[in-house]
Amino acid sequence: MNQAPAGDGGADYPNGTVTLTVPFTAGGPTDATARALAECLDRELGTNVVVENKPGAAGTIGTSELVQAKPDGQTLGMVSTTSAVAGPILQDGIDYTLDDLQPIALLAEVPSVIAVGPDSKYQTAEALLAAAKAKPGSVTVAVPGTTTVFGIELQRLEREYGVKLETVPFEGGGDARNAVLGGNVDALWDAASKDLLDNIRQGQFKAIATGHGTRLDYLDVPTLAELGFPKLVDSDTPFSLAAPAGTPEPVVKTLEDKTRACQATDKYQEVVGAQFVPDEFVGSAALTKKFTDLADTYRALK
């Protein structure tokens, strides 16, 4: 599905309204990040940037529409590890691959957290994992979709380390959280977004581990790597900006520069969460490598 570059090389970019698609419903962290970026790009690009939500199938419906757009920078999209990398590899019927996308910039990266209810019998990750080892499949974990990074890491936990947690997929993070609070599942594995962190601080959930590569200063619980699972460090959720493959390099460079400027603003960091904005800007080349490396990891699961 790769497309030829736009003919004028992007010399007159932008040429009218820019559409920024979000492949998830309004109101979530991906949508909030997109709207913070769009508000800033309005000024930086000197044109209207309109956010359109096109949810469904863990982000792959909106991403499928994105890759079919003209590669001129007038249509951009939010992509995630699930929609850009894991979905095309692990789901049947996806009509695009990572090669059909032009990654532009990492907008935010949210670490994952494993959390339980405040009265859970598993007050530590060690207790939860020990129970799973003693009786495989007896411990249930809610995730917002089996092909999300959280569902995939549960597969890798079993494949790489022989620890089976029973995956219980839901349509979104809200439903997964409610299942934990209702006592229907034992734990939750999801992005440690601002709202979930607030829930944890308010005592509605108890965090017991993260899937981040290093311990977080704002969530003092052990990493899975610390607990003896050093390969399980790929469950962060990167909110990323992309365009259709074939978008001219000058357009990509313009968008990189404007996005870098937006990320540095107080308003953007306030809306997105300063702790989630990369300390060093991650542009097209680095983001492409990140996705390509993840693709190699996910192919091993097939």
Secondary structure, DSSP 4 states (H G I P E B T S, - for coil): ---PPPTTTTTT---SPEEEEESS-TTSHHHHHHHHHHHHHHHHHTS-EEEEE---GGGHHHHHHHHTS-SSSSEEEEE-HIIIIIHHHHSTT----GGGEEEEEEEEEE-EEEEE-TT-S--SHHHHHHHHHHSTT-SEEEES-TTSHHHHHHHHHHHHH----EEEE-SSHHHHHHHHHTTSSSEEEEE--HHHHHHHHTTSSEEEEE-SSS-BTTB-S-BTTTTT-TT-----EEEEEEEETT--HHHHHHHHHHHHHHHTSHHHHHHH-GGGS-SS---HHHHHHHHHHHHHHHHTT-
